């Protein structure tokens, strides 16, 4: 399994020649090293409706003839724009053939920003547990620290936890370190930091704190890949 970090909260998971991409925010990120048209994928997964997570979802899905997997309200909105979607809800699992994606809850907000600037309800924010090729990856989405992360650690043998560390809009490094311990993850990939001034963080210091706790940390550069 290969995990490529495209920046912000966007990761792409590849197994056996198939891949899924989570929360594609590329064209709006000036630091991105990959172009939207270069993304080849078999599915697009969205944790919630904020623009810095779904901006490029429809273009990528349409160009790849791939479904967008999202909470039902967000899926319904994207389907109305012509995208192929799979609507689901918290606790449900979608079998993509090469991977299974279980939707878990996250503590955040979610709204769709329309062209006129108005916001409409985007469904409940979420995270995903991806199971493929004998590996388990948890993408927490945008969230604060909450106690059920302990439960996910008990229910799943997590090889990699993808956790936000930016603070301000999500949990910061201190709470993300607690989350990593609760999840019992073998390895942690920090995301959702340094894209905007309010979420500037030292990912290297976070990785060092993880390693002091006996957890492997990987702060990837944009476009960099790790293997499980």
Secondary structure, DSSP 8 states (H G I E B T S, - for coil): -EEEEEETTEEEEEETTEEEEES---TT-TT--S-GGG---SEEE-S---HHHHTTHHHHHHHHT-EEEEEHHHHHHHHHTT--EEEE-TT-EEE-SS-EEEEEE-SS--EEE-TTS-EEE----EEEEEEETTEEEEE--S----THHHHHHHH---SEEEEE-B-TTS-BHHHHHHHHHHHT-SEEEEES-SSSGGG---HHHHHHHHHHTT-EE----TT-EEE-
